[in-house]
Amino acid sequence: MNILIVDDERNIRLTLKDILEDEGYQIQLASTGEIALNLADKSQFDLVILDVKLPGMDGLSVLTELLKKQPGLDVLMISGHGTIQTAVEALKIGAYDFCEKPLSMAKILAAAKNIKHKQILEKRIEQGTDALEEKYRLVGSSNEMEHLQAIIKKVAPTGSKVLIRGESGTGKELVAFAIHNQSLVKDLPFIAFNSAAIPSELVESELFGHEKGAFTGADSRKLGKLELADNGTLFLDEIGDMSLNTQAKILRAIQEGTFERVGGNKTIKINTRIIAATHKNLEAMVKEGSFREDLFYRLNVIPINIPPLRQRPTDIVDLAKYFLSYFASELNLPPKTMNKQCYTLLKRYPFPGNVRELKNLIERLYILVTDDKIYPEDISLHLPETGPKSKSGVQISAETFKEARIEFERQFLKEQLDKMDWHISTVAEKIGLHQPNLSRKIKDLGLEKTARDINARNE
């Protein structure tokens, strides 16, 4: 926490500085309001301890200007000549609290601790912690997922740097959040940054922040992702897409814990855990000179590899069930279900887009399927053909003879019914079934829904 102490008495400034630095806070000092406001133009403060009686500009006026420069700033007013009226006025302007001199150092420390805790809670509320945990939930019961969870559990409390590798859509950001959420700083910010999703000319400004006037359009100071993640975790997704210049600045931030905003010359200290991820071959990039070797070894302290979804088919079922529940809540729609044949069909598909593709598929089915049940033919409409076909062109994706027979009957009958515009008597005569038997088959195979939809359209 970055604290500014503003008091014209040198002994008070130094005493407060000593006790607060012992608690690990970063301290800056000012003897006048004018100096304090100048410092506020250059630094972002978490707390200002401000004397009411100052030479030149008085404390209440300084308070007003500070809150204009840094809205929401916590200011603790102190005074040896204070009155109830002064305290009330300070609180009305926006001060956090008011302490009388001679100061109780225990009260000052307690106030600083309370303010820090308040700011943590505010950040958690802003991020929506519960929503984040649901959004970033790791789902799967395969051996591969159990191994991954075990690694996360070991790595999370250490604070070590982690390099997560895997194909696009495997859930690298989810793993990064799981590490943060099981770490010692889980109550502090988790900030994700994807350089591949941002125009190259804006990457440094987004990552390191910028000062007012740093470039055209920079009308005010902006804090970057690195600074917002201070004391928490910064997740650098697709690190392989960063320019060599940005890589050099990230390396310095990792090595020294310092950086400068774009257009600024003030060195800012941070204590941020870095977790990086990529789907690229960084070793090959190091050899060709497009990725810094020193940065690679700095990041690759704990390597974690996420296997693609096609290598863990049992997780497909777990994920599909989870997304069915998730989108019922997310889209505020009635819950939908799938039968065993649906899950068999999904397990046979290789999902080149991994978990992201499966999630998108379930969301699409939730929106487009009007019934409360999802059938294999609903899924087949949205998946490329992957399984062997019968001579009639019917795709079979079952694993047992019984499942294959049911799937064949359902698809074969639907194909024939579609051809005859769902005239059941005509279809029964063509395929050699008695009409009552065909009607029973339609009901048993769950094709009644399609029949109702056809009838509704015809009406």
C-alpha positions in Angstrom: 0.0 0.0 0.0 1.4 3.4 -1.1 0.9 6.1 1.7 1.5 9.8 1.6 2.2 11.6 4.9 1.5 15.4 4.9 2.5 17.3 8.0 4.6 20.4 8.6 6.2 18.8 11.7 9.3 16.9 10.7 9.3 14.6 13.8 5.7 13.5 13.2 6.4 12.8 9.5 9.5 10.7 10.4 7.8 8.8 13.3 4.8 7.9 11.1 7.1 6.9 8.3 9.1 4.6 10.6 6.2 2.7 12.1 4.4 2.3 8.8 7.5 1.2 6.9 8.0 -1.5 9.5 4.5 -2.8 8.5 5.6 -3.1 4.9 3.9 0.1 3.5 5.6 2.3 0.9 5.9 5.9 2.3 6.2 9.3 0.7 6.5 12.6 2.7 5.3 16.1 2.2 5.7 19.2 4.5 3.1 21.3 2.7 -0.2 20.9 0.8 1.4 22.2 -2.4 4.1 19.5 -2.3 1.4 16.9 -1.6 -0.7 17.9 -4.6 2.4 17.8 -6.8 3.2 14.3 -5.6 -0.4 13.3 -6.3 0.1 14.3 -9.9 3.0 11.8 -10.2 1.9 8.9 -8.0 -1.3 7.0 -7.2 -1.8 6.7 -3.4 -3.8 4.2 -1.4 -3.9 6.4 1.7 -3.0 9.9 2.6 -2.4 11.0 6.3 -3.1 14.7 6.1 -2.7 17.4 8.8 -5.4 20.0 9.0 -3.1 22.9 9.9 -0.5 23.5 7.3 1.6 26.5 6.1 0.1 28.0 3.0 -2.8 25.9 1.7 -4.8 24.4 4.7 -5.6 20.7 5.1 -9.3 20.9 4.1 -8.5 22.7 0.9 -5.8 20.1 0.2 -8.3 17.3 0.9 -10.7 18.8 -1.7 -8.0 19.0 -4.4 -6.7 15.5 -3.6 -10.1 14.0 -4.1 -10.4 15.8 -7.4 -7.1 14.3 -8.6 -7.7 10.8 -7.2 -11.5 10.2 -6.7 -12.2 7.6 -4.0 -8.8 8.2 -2.3 -8.8 7.3 1.4 -7.6 10.3 3.5 -7.0 10.2 7.2 -7.1 13.7 8.7 -5.0 14.5 11.8 -5.0 17.7 13.9 -3.8 19.1 17.2 -6.2 22.0 17.0 -9.2 20.2 15.7 -12.8 20.8 16.7 -15.9 18.7 16.2 -16.9 21.2 13.4 -13.6 20.7 11.6 -14.0 16.9 11.8 -17.5 17.0 10.5 -16.5 19.2 7.6 -13.6 16.9 6.7 -15.9 13.9 6.7 -18.4 15.8 4.5 -15.7 16.6 2.0 -14.8 12.9 1.8 -12.2 12.1 4.5 -12.1 8.5 5.7 -11.6 9.4 9.4 -10.3 12.1 11.8 -7.6 11.5 14.5 -6.6 14.1 17.1 -3.0 14.8 18.2 -1.1 13.7 20.2 -1.4 10.7 17.8 -1.9 7.2 19.0 0.4 5.1 16.8 -1.8 2.0 17.6 -4.8 3.9 16.2 -2.9 5.0 13.1 -1.8 1.4 12.4 -5.3 0.1 13.0 -6.7 2.7 10.6 -4.2 1.8 7.9 -5.0 -1.9 8.3 -8.7 -1.3 8.1 -8.3 0.8 5.0 -6.2 -1.8 3.4 -8.8 -4.5 4.2 -11.6 -2.2 2.9 -9.8 -1.7 -0.4 -9.3 -5.4 -0.8 -13.0 -6.0 -0.3 -13.8 -3.3 -2.7 -11.6 -4.8 -5.3 -13.1 -8.2 -4.7 -16.6 -6.8 -5.2 -15.5 -5.0 -8.4 -14.2 -8.3 -9.8 -17.3 -10.2 -8.6 -15.4 -13.0 -6.8 -18.3 -15.4 -6.8 -18.9 -14.9 -10.5 -15.2 -15.2 -11.2 -15.0 -18.5 -9.4 -17.9 -19.9 -11.4 -16.6 -18.5 -14.6 -13.1 -20.0 -14.0 -14.2 -23.3 -12.6 -12.1 -26.3 -13.6 -14.3 -29.2 -14.6 -13.3 -32.8 -15.2 -12.6 -36.1 -13.5 -10.1 -37.7 -15.9 -6.7 -38.8 -14.7 -5.2 -35.9 -16.6 -7.4 -33.4 -14.8 -6.6 -35.0 -11.4 -2.9 -34.7 -12.2 -3.4 -31.1 -13.2 -5.3 -30.3 -10.0 -2.5 -31.9 -7.9 0.1 -29.7 -9.6 -2.0 -26.6 -9.0 -2.3 -27.4 -5.3 1.4 -27.8 -5.0 2.4 -24.7 -7.0 -0.3 -22.2 -5.8 1.0 -21.3 -2.3 4.7 -20.9 -3.4 4.4 -17.7 -5.3 6.7 -19.2 -8.0 6.3 -18.1 -11.6 4.4 -20.5 -13.8 4.3 -21.0 -17.6 1.1 -22.7 -18.8 1.2 -24.4 -22.2 -1.6 -25.9 -24.3 -3.6 -25.6 -27.4 -6.0 -22.7 -27.9 -9.3 -23.2 -25.9 -7.9 -25.8 -23.4 -8.5 -23.5 -20.4 -5.1 -21.9 -19.7 -6.8 -18.9 -18.1 -8.8 -21.2 -15.9 -5.7 -22.9 -14.6 -4.1 -19.5 -13.9 -7.1 -18.4 -11.9 -7.1 -21.8 -10.0 -3.4 -21.1 -9.0 -4.3 -17.6 -7.9 -7.4 -18.7 -6.0 -5.5 -21.3 -4.0 -2.6 -18.9 -3.3 -1.8 -16.8 -0.3 -3.0 -13.7 -2.2 -6.3 -15.1 -3.3 -8.1 -12.1 -1.8 -6.1 -9.7 -3.9 -6.7 -8.9 -7.6 -6.4 -11.4 -10.4 -5.8 -9.5 -13.6 -5.8 -11.2 -17.0 -4.0 -9.6 -20.0 -4.0 -11.0 -23.6 -1.5 -9.1 -25.8 -2.8 -11.0 -28.9 -6.2 -9.4 -28.4 -4.9 -5.8 -28.4 -3.4 -3.7 -31.2 0.4 -3.8 -30.9 0.7 -0.1 -30.5 -1.5 -0.1 -27.4 0.0 -3.1 -25.6 2.5 -1.2 -23.5 -0.1 1.4 -22.5 -2.5 -1.3 -21.4 0.1 -3.2 -19.6 2.2 -0.5 -18.0 -0.3 2.4 -18.0 0.4 5.9 -19.2 0.8 9.4 -18.0 -1.4 12.3 -19.1 -0.1 13.6 -22.4 2.0 10.6 -23.2 0.5 10.3 -26.6 -2.4 11.8 -28.6 -5.6 10.9 -26.8 -4.0 10.4 -23.4 -6.1 12.9 -21.6 -5.5 11.6 -18.2 -3.3 9.2 -16.3 -4.2 5.5 -16.7 -3.1 2.7 -14.5 -1.9 -0.4 -16.4 -2.7 -4.1 -15.7 0.7 -4.6 -14.0 -0.1 -1.9 -11.4 -3.7 -3.0 -11.0 -2.4 -6.5 -10.1 0.0 -5.2 -7.4 0.2 -7.7 -4.5 -2.0 -10.0 -6.5 -1.6 -12.0 -9.7 -1.1 -10.9 -13.3 -1.9 -13.5 -16.0 -0.1 -12.8 -19.3 -1.9 -14.8 -21.9 -0.3 -15.5 -25.2 3.0 -14.2 -24.1 4.5 -15.4 -27.4 2.7 -12.6 -29.2 4.5 -9.8 -27.3 7.0 -7.7 -29.1 10.7 -8.0 -28.1 10.6 -4.4 -26.7 7.6 -5.3 -24.4 9.3 -8.6 -23.5 12.3 -6.6 -22.3 10.2 -4.4 -20.1 8.3 -7.4 -18.6 11.7 -9.0 -17.9 12.8 -5.9 -15.9 9.5 -5.9 -14.0 10.0 -9.5 -13.0 13.7 -9.1 -12.1 13.6 -5.8 -10.3 9.9 -5.4 -9.4 9.8 -1.9 -11.0 8.5 -0.3 -14.2 7.6 3.2 -15.6 4.3 4.2 -17.1 4.4 5.2 -20.8 5.4 8.8 -21.0 6.6 8.8 -17.3 9.9 8.8 -15.7 8.9 7.8 -12.1 9.9 4.3 -11.2 7.0 2.4 -9.7 7.5 -0.6 -7.4 5.2 -3.6 -7.5 5.0 -7.0 -5.9 3.0 -8.9 -8.5 3.0 -12.6 -9.2 3.4 -13.4 -12.9 1.7 -16.4 -14.6 2.2 -16.6 -18.3 0.6 -18.8 -21.0 1.1 -19.7 -24.6 0.1 -22.1 -27.3 3.3 -21.4 -29.3 6.6 -23.3 -29.3 8.7 -20.8 -27.3 11.9 -22.9 -27.6 11.7 -22.6 -31.3 11.0 -18.9 -31.0 14.1 -18.4 -28.8 16.2 -20.1 -31.5 14.9 -17.9 -34.2 15.3 -14.8 -32.1 11.6 -13.8 -31.8 11.4 -14.5 -28.0 14.0 -13.6 -25.4 15.8 -16.5 -23.9 16.3 -14.8 -20.5 12.6 -14.1 -20.3 11.7 -17.7 -21.2 13.8 -19.1 -18.4 12.4 -16.5 -16.0 8.9 -17.5 -16.8 9.4 -21.3 -17.1 10.1 -22.0 -13.4 7.1 -24.3 -13.1 5.9 -25.6 -16.5 2.3 -26.8 -16.7 1.0 -28.6 -19.8 -2.8 -28.9 -20.4 -3.7 -31.9 -22.6 -6.2 -31.2 -25.4 -9.8 -32.2 -24.8 -9.6 -35.1 -27.4 -7.1 -36.8 -25.1 -9.5 -36.8 -22.1 -12.9 -37.8 -23.5 -14.4 -38.5 -20.0 -14.1 -34.8 -19.3 -16.3 -34.1 -22.3 -19.2 -35.6 -20.5 -18.4 -33.7 -17.2 -18.0 -30.4 -19.1 -21.2 -30.9 -21.2 -23.2 -31.5 -18.0 -21.7 -28.5 -16.3 -22.4 -26.2 -19.3 -26.0 -27.4 -19.5 -26.4 -26.2 -15.9 -24.3 -23.1 -16.4 -26.3 -21.8 -19.4 -29.6 -22.5 -17.8 -28.6 -19.9 -15.2 -26.6 -17.6 -17.5 -29.3 -17.4 -20.2 -32.2 -17.6 -17.7 -33.8 -20.5 -19.6 -35.4 -23.7 -18.4 -32.8 -26.5 -17.9 -32.2 -28.9 -20.8 -31.0 -32.5 -20.6 -29.2 -34.9 -22.9 -29.4 -38.7 -23.1 -26.6 -41.2 -23.2 -26.4 -41.2 -27.0 -25.8 -37.5 -27.0 -22.8 -37.9 -24.7 -21.5 -40.8 -26.8 -21.7 -38.6 -29.9 -19.8 -35.8 -28.2 -17.1 -38.1 -27.0 -16.4 -39.3 -30.5 -15.9 -35.8 -31.8 -12.3 -34.5 -31.6 -13.1 -30.9 -30.6 -10.2 -29.1 -32.4 -11.3 -26.0 -30.5 -11.1 -27.8 -27.2 -13.2 -26.7 -24.2 -14.1 -23.4 -25.8 -15.7 -25.2 -28.8 -17.7 -27.4 -26.5 -18.9 -24.5 -24.5 -19.9 -22.6 -27.6 -21.8 -25.7 -28.9 -23.8 -26.1 -25.7 -24.7 -22.4 -25.7 -25.8 -22.7 -29.3 -28.0 -25.7 -28.5 -29.5 -23.9 -25.6 -30.6 -21.1 -27.8 -31.7 -23.0 -30.9 -33.3 -26.1 -29.4 -36.8 -25.2 -28.2 -37.5 -28.5 -26.4 -36.3 -29.3 -22.9 -34.4 -32.3 -24.3 -31.5 -32.3 -26.6 -31.3 -35.2 -29.1 -28.3 -36.6 -31.1 -29.8 -35.2 -34.3 -29.7 -31.7 -32.7 -26.0 -32.1 -32.0 -25.2 -33.6 -35.4 -26.6 -30.5 -37.1 -23.8 -28.5 -35.5 -20.8 -30.9 -35.7 -18.7 -31.8 -38.7 -19.2 -35.5 -39.7 -16.7 -37.6 -37.9 -18.0 -41.1 -37.5 -18.4 -44.0 -40.0 -21.5 -44.0 -42.2 -23.9 -46.7 -43.3 -24.6 -47.2 -47.0 -27.7 -45.0 -46.6 -25.5 -42.1 -45.4 -26.6 -42.4 -41.8 -23.7 -41.5 -39.4 -23.1 -44.0 -36.6 -21.3 -42.7 -33.5 -22.3 -45.4 -30.9 -19.9 -47.7 -29.1 -22.1 -50.7 -28.5 -24.4 -52.7 -30.8 -27.5 -51.7 -28.8 -26.7 -48.0 -29.0 -25.8 -48.3 -32.7 -29.1 -49.9 -33.5 -31.1 -47.3 -31.6 -29.1 -44.5 -33.2 -29.5 -46.0 -36.7 -33.2 -46.4 -36.3 -33.6 -42.8 -35.1 -31.6 -41.3 -37.9 -32.9 -43.7 -40.6 -36.6 -43.1 -39.7 -36.1 -39.3 -39.4 -34.5 -39.3 -42.9 -37.3 -41.3 -44.4 -40.0 -39.2 -42.6 -38.4 -36.0 -43.8 -38.4 -37.3 -47.4 -42.2 -38.0 -47.2 -43.0 -34.7 -45.3 -43.9 -36.8 -42.3 -46.8 -38.7 -43.8 -46.6 -41.7 -41.5 -48.8 -44.0 -43.5 -46.8 -43.4 -46.7 -43.4 -44.0 -44.9 -44.8 -47.1 -43.2 -45.7 -48.6 -46.5 -42.4 -47.7 -48.1 -40.2 -49.2 -45.4 -42.4 -52.2 -44.8 -43.7 -51.4 -41.3 -47.2 -51.5 -40.0 -48.3 -47.9 -39.3 -49.0 -48.6 -35.5 -45.5 -50.0 -35.2 -44.0 -47.0 -36.9 -46.0 -44.6 -34.7 -44.7 -46.5 -31.6 -41.1 -46.3 -32.9 -41.5 -42.6 -33.4 -42.5 -42.2 -29.8 -39.9 -44.5 -28.3 -37.1 -42.9 -30.3 -38.1 -39.4 -29.2 -39.1 -38.2 -32.7 -42.5 -37.0 -31.5 -40.9 -33.5 -30.9 -39.9 -33.3 -34.6 -43.4 -34.5 -35.7 -45.0 -31.8 -33.5 -42.7 -29.1 -35.0 -43.6 -30.3 -38.6 -47.3 -30.2 -37.8 -47.1 -26.8 -36.2 -45.4 -25.4 -39.3 -47.9 -27.0 -41.6 -50.8 -25.4 -39.7 
